C-alpha cells in the first residue's frame, strides 16, 4: 500500500509543493506545484509577499491530485519573522532579511549584552540578518506595532498556524533567531530580557517530527483533517535530515546561501568557535548542526537579475557553458562574504569594485563574473572545511552537496578540486525529502530516522566527483586567502 506525504518547501527564490510516495521501501517524489517568491517594496521597506505564498499553498492543496495524504509539513528559510495581533491577524508583511533596517542594530545589542555572552548561551553565528537584530531594530523603529503583537513566529511557524490554528515554534527554525539556549534547548529568556526584547511574544517550542494539529476545513476542504507535522521547519535542517549521518562526511547545502558543516550530538561553543563565527543550529532527534553560513549562489542570482534588468535574460546553462572556458581560470577571485555583497543595488558593479580594490582584472563579460563567483565559492568551502576540521578534531574525506547547487557541474567539480576531497552530489530534492522523512517518522511509516535515511539513499543515487589539478588550486588558494584578509581588514 502506497503512503503519500505532502511537503511544502519554501526558498528565497521560489516555493514548491512536493508529493512523496512511499511504496515497498522505496520513496518517490514529484513536484506538483511551483511558485515564485519575490519580495515587495512598500514605503521603502523590503518585505515578503506572504499572502501570495499562502494563496499558492492553498492552490497546491486543492490541485494535489487526489491521493489521501498521511500528513503534510512545511519547511522554509530562517531568521525572518511575523507578528500576530490579538485577533490572530497578521500585523504586517514580514520583513526580508536583506532589508536595511538592521544597520547598526548588532552593535547596539552588544552595548547591552556582550558578544561573548550571547555566543556562550546561543552558540549562533553573528549575522546582521538574525532575528535578534531584526526585532531589536523593530522595537526602536515601530514600538507601537511591536506592543500590539501577542505572538512572534518564524515564517514556517506562521504557515503552520494558518494551516492548523495552532501557534507553536519548531525548534530547528527557532534556533536561527539567536533566542535559544543551545545547551538547554529552551528560550534564553533572561538574556533576551537584558537586551530589551519582548519575551512575552515567544511561543511553545516543539521538536521536529511533532504533529501540531490537523488541517482546518476552511483551508482546503478536500484535505481537511489531514495531520500537519512540524518537520525540521528550517530548510537546511530538513536537508541534513535526509542524509546519512557519517563522521567523515561534511554536508554542503548549496542554494541562495551555502551552509557547510556537520551533524553532532552536542554543540561546540568555545572561544575558537566564536572567533571563527561558526553556528550551532538545532538538528533533528536531539542533534546539533555545526556549520557556517556562506553567501552562496545569491551572488550569481543577483547578477542575473541585474543583467535581466539591462535587457540580457541569460539562461543558467549558457552562463555555465561560458564560464567553463579555461582562459577565464583564476583571473578574478572574491570573498563571497564581503559585506557589500549582501544586498547591493548592482551586484556586477560591486564585484567589479572589489576586483579593482584588490588589484585584480575586472570581469568584462557575464561568463567571467560567473567563473569568478564559482571558483571563489569553491575556495571559500575549502577555508570553512579547514576551520570545521579544526573545531571538531576530525578530518572530512567527503563533501556531500545537496540542494540546487548539486545540479551545477562546475561548482561540484571545482569544489572537489579546491578542497582535495571527494564530492558526492544529490539528491537535489534533499530538503523536501528531509521534510518527508520527519513526516514518515511522525506518522509511524518508519520506525527511526536511520530507516528513513536508508530509504532515501536507496531511492536516490548520487554522483561522485574526484579532485584534479590539486597543485594549481593550492597555489591559487593562497591568493584567495590574501583577498579574504583584505575583506577582514
C-alpha positions, -999 to +999 in steps of 0.1 A: +000+000+000+014+034-010+016+061+016+015+098+004+031+128+021+030+165+010+060+187+016+059+225+012+094+237+006+098+275+006+130+291-006+142+326-011+135+324-048+106+300-051+083+277-033+073+242-042+047+216-032+063+181-034+043+149-032+062+120-017+051+084-022+064+055-001+058+021-016+077-011-008+106+006+009+112+030-020+104+067-018+094+087-049+089+124-050+074+147-077+067+184-079+030+192-081+032+229-079+059+256-081+055+293-075+078+323-074+088+341-042+097+377-049+099+403-022+080+435-025+089+471-016+065+491+004+073+525+020+109+519+012+110+486+031+118+452+016+092+426+027+079+392+018+046+388+000+035+362+025-002+363+015+007+353-021+028+324-008-002+313+014-025+315-016-002+293-037+000+267-009-038+266-008-038+262-046-015+232-043-037+216-017-067+220-040-049+206-070-026+179-055-043+152-075-064+133-050-044+107-032-052+105+005-024+122+024-009+107+056+004+141+066+018+174+053+046+196+065+063+230+058+099+240+057+114+273+048+142+298+054+151+310+088+156+344+107+126+362+093+095+365+115+059+376+116+039+394+143+005+382+152-022+405+167-048+399+194-074+386+169-049+362+153-043+386+125-010+393+107+001+428+117+023+435+087+041+417+059+072+401+073+104+420+066+130+404+042+163+397+059+181+418+033+162+449+043+185+477+056+166+484+088+191+463+108+220+487+101+238+493+134+214+470+154+240+444+162+264+469+177+236+484+197+227+450+211+263+444+221+261+475+243+235+458+264+248+422+263+283+413+251+290+394+220+309+368+241+279+362+264+254+359+236+276+333+219+282+314+252+245+310+255+232+305+220+263+293+200+248+310+170+269+328+142+267+366+143+249+379+112+231+412+109+202+393+094+195+373+126+161+377+142+177+392+173+188+423+154+157+425+132+134+425+163+157+450+181+155+473+151+117+469+150+114+478+187+133+510+180+116+520+148+080+508+154+075+502+191+037+507+189+034+479+164+055+455+185+034+464+215+003+455+196+016+420+189+007+390+210+029+364+192+061+363+172+066+333+149+090+324+121+078+321+085+072+283+086+055+287+121+032+313+106+021+290+078+016+261+103-006+285+123-027+292+092-029+255+084-039+243+119-048+273+141-021+262+165+007+287+175+040+269+180+077+274+174+095+245+158+130+241+174+153+239+143+140+272+128+137+288+163+175+284+167+181+307+137+165+336+158+195+335+182+170+334+210+177+297+221+199+284+248+218+258+228+225+236+258+191+235+274+172+237+241+148+264+256+143+301+251+171+322+266+146+345+283+169+361+308+194+372+281+165+385+259+151+405+288+185+421+293+186+431+256+151+445+259+133+421+236+097+412+244+098+376+256+060+376+260+058+371+223+076+337+223+055+306+217+057+269+229+087+251+214+081+218+197+107+193+184+109+183+147+086+154+140+057+168+162+021+165+150+009+200+158-027+197+146-049+189+116-057+209+086-086+233+092-117+228+069-115+264+056-081+259+041-088+231+016-120+212+020-107+180+003-078+177+027-095+188+059-084+168+090-050+158+075-023+157+102+001+186+100+036+177+111+063+202+121+092+186+103+126+202+106+110+235+096+143+252+088+151+242+053+188+234+060+178+212+089+154+193+066+181+188+040+205+174+066+178+152+080+177+134+046+214+125+047+231+095+063+250+106+094+287+099+090+317+112+109+339+116+078+313+134+055+306+171+057+274+184+043+271+214+019+236+227+014+240+249-017+214+274-028+209+311-023+230+305+008+257+279+012+258+261+045+287+238+052+290+218+084+284+185+102+259+169+125+269+165+161+254+151+193+264+183+213+271+219+204+307+232+202+307+266+220+343+277+225+363+308+222+377+295+189+343+287+175+333+323+184+364+336+167+356+316+136+319+327+139+305+291+135+269+284+143+253+257+163+218+253+149+192+229+160+191+195+143+167+166+143+164+139+170+184+160+196+213+167+173+232+200+166+243+212+132+277+229+135+281+249+103+290+282+087+267+303+065+283+314+033+270+339+007+262+312-018+246+313-053+229+346-043+258+363-060+250+346-093+213+351-089+217+388-082+240+392-112+214+375-134+186+398-121+208+428-129+216+416-164+179+409-170+170+444-159+195+456-186+178+435-213+201+404-211+180+374-200+208+349-198+199+312-190+220+294-163+231+268-188+245+294-212+263+312-184+279+279-171+290+269-206+307+303-210+323+301-175+339+267-184+363+285-208+397+277-193+410+311-205+390+326-176+405+304-149+415+322-117+415+357-133+395+373-105+387+359-070+364+374-044+353+368-009+316+357-012+310+370+023+322+406+016+295+427+034+287+449+004+276+417-015+247+411+010+222+433-009+239+457-034+219+477-059+242+464-087+260+431-079+282+431-110+293+467-102+301+456-066+322+427-078+340+449-102+348+474-074+361+446-052+384+435-080+397+470-086+403+475-048+423+442-047+443+449-079+427+422-100+413+422-135+377+434-136+354+407-153+343+420-186+315+396-196+289+376-177+308+344-182+338+359-164+316+370-135+302+335-132+337+320-133+349+343-105+318+336-083+320+298-087+358+295-082+356+318-052+328+297-036+349+266-041+378+282-023+356+295+004+343+260+010+379+249+015+385+276+041+354+267+060+361+230+058+396+235+073+380+255+102+354+228+107+381+202+110+400+223+135+369+227+157+358+191+156+393+175+155+380+154+126+391+151+090+363+150+065+372+129+034+340+137+016+317+166+010+280+159+003+264+186-018+226+189-018+201+215-029+201+235-061+239+236-063+240+198-066+229+204-103+258+227-110+286+205-125+312+233-125+306+240-088+307+203-079+340+196-098+357+228-086+347+221-050+364+188-053+395+204-069+397+232-044+393+211-013+411+180-025+382+159-013+357+136-029+324+154-036+292+134-038+261+153-050+224+147-046+197+144-041+188+178-054+154+175-036+171+168-002+152+195+016+118+181+006+130+146+013+141+155+047+107+172+053+090+139+042+113+118+063+102+135+095+066+132+084+071+094+079+087+092+114+058+112+130+031+091+114+048+057+121+056+049+084+092+043+095+105+034+129+135+056+131+153+084+113+180+060+103+154+039+085+141+070+067+177+080+056+184+044+044+152+046+022+163+079+007+198+066+000+183+035-017+158+056-037+181+084-050+215+077-064+243+102-061+271+115-084+308+114-075+335+139-084+372+134-076+397+162-074+420+170-102+448+197-106+453+200-069+487+217-072+473+245-093+444+250-070+467+251-040+487+279-055+456+300-062+441+292-028+469+312-012+460+341-034+423+337-024+433+338+013+450+371+007+418+386-007+398+373+023+423+391+046+415+423+027+379+417+034+385+414+071+408+444+073 
